[in-house]
Amino acid sequence: MPVDQDGGDVGFGGRVGAVPDFGASHLGGLEAALAEPDAQPALEVFLAATMRQSSGARTALHAELGVSELLGLMALMAPPGTSSAELDDVADLILITGTEGFATAAGVALLRAWAAIGPPATRDRAHRTAEALIAGGLPDPVWSAAVGRPLPGTCWRHTYAGGHLNAITLTFSYADGAHAVTVLTDDRCDGIKDVWVSDDVPALLADTQALVQVQPGSSFRFVDPGYAAAQVRTAQNAEPCPEVECQEVNLALTGRLLDARLDLLQAHD
């Protein structure tokens, strides 16, 4: 659970997603893949670890988190100065060189999520790769038609005591349940400090409202989804301001999922 430096817990209610346990050898493999022109062996090692991590992705949300975490780790391990376009090229290279690595039910699930929320320049290749594997006999996830398009729901804003930390929560639902993406912004830097995902929206809402009752100076209000999305986009335009390493990692691992959910809210506005 994230903790801000003022001592308050800022994550509640069924948080899902964590730093994948790829191990140092896999992270080193990714670093080599980003640095070397002939990167196929390193990419295959990293992709194999990704498949193991994604083997339990039985829902659209967990598959989306798998993609977001994979792409976030790429960004974390990239050499300094690597551009977003260069990271997209590496993502595309994973799809080109790793077809055999995706040839499992978990791989198809990951590709379906990738085609929905991955870097736009790589989505078509992810879709075509998934279709080819399904044509070859692998099962298509039952949720594949809906992935990337959950129904937007209630949003709220929780301002912590002191007034500078704001937790903006965006909720969404698939047929198998609701989830929330919470973005912690800091008015002292105008940017994003932390992001976390919850798969228990009622518990998250109850925990947040309970905290407001015992935290003098804090406040809570429901907000329009369009307003919530605009507030988060504004914070995204500023420099991120994590204060501890776990917050920096959270920002990277949830970045692609957050972008996809903001695009969805803005499309519905």
Residue, then its C-alpha position, 0 to 999 in steps of 0.5 A: m500500500p502506498v504511504d505518503q511522507d506525511g504518514g497517511d495510507v493512500g491505497f485501499g480496497g483490493r489493490v491489484g498489480a505489483v512489480p512482477d517478479f522477473g528477477a535480475s537476470h530477466l531485467g538485465g535481459l531487457e536492458a540488453a534488449l534495449a541497448e543492443p541491435d541484435a536483441q532477439p535472445a534477450l527479448e525472448v528471455f524477457l518474454a518468457a518471464t512475461m508469459r509466466q507472470s501472465s499465466g493467471a490473467r483470467t480477466a480483462l483487467h489482469a491482462e491489461l495490467g500485465v501489458s501495462e507492467l511489461l511496458g512500464l518495466m521496459a521504461l524503467m530499465a531503458p538507458p537514460g535518454t531513451s525516447s518514447a518512440e524508441l520504447d515503442d520500437v522495442a515493444d514492436l520488436i517483442l511482437i515481431t521476434g516473440t511470436e512463439g513465446f506468445a503461443t499459449a493461452a496466456g500469450v493470446a490473452l496478453l496480445r488481446a489486451w496489448a491490441a486494446i491498450g498497448p502503444p498505438a503503433t503496435r496494436d495492429r500487430a498485436h491484433r494480427t498475431a493474436e488472430a493467427l494464434i487463434a486460427g492455429g487452435l489456441p482459445d480466444p479469451v471469453w472477455s476479448a470482445a470487451v477488453g479495453r472498453p469497460l463501462p465508466g462509473t462513479c468518480w471521486r476526489h479525496t483531499y488529504a489533511g494539509g490540502h496538497l495531496n488529492a486522490i482522484t479515483l476513476t471507476f470502471s466495470y466489466a461484466d465480471g466486476a468493477h475496478a478503480v484507478t486512483v491517481l495521487t496528485d500533489d499541488r506542491c509540484d502540480g504533478i502525479k505522485d502515485v497511482w494504484v489499481s483496486d479490484d474492490v471498489p466498494a471497499l475502496l470507497a468505504d475505506t476512503q470515506a472512513l478515513v475522511q471521518v477520522q482525518p480532520g481537515s480532509s475532504f471527500r466529494f463525488v465528481d463528474p468523470g469528465y472533470a476527474a479525467a481533466q484533472v488527471r490529464t492536467a497533472q500528467n502534463a506536469e513533471p511527475c513527483p514521486e518521493v519514494e522508489c515504490q511510487e516511481v515504480n507504480l507510475a511506470l507500471t500503471g502508465r499504459l493502463l491509466d492512459a487507456r482509461l483516460d482516453l475512454l473517459q474523454a471519449h464518453d464525455 
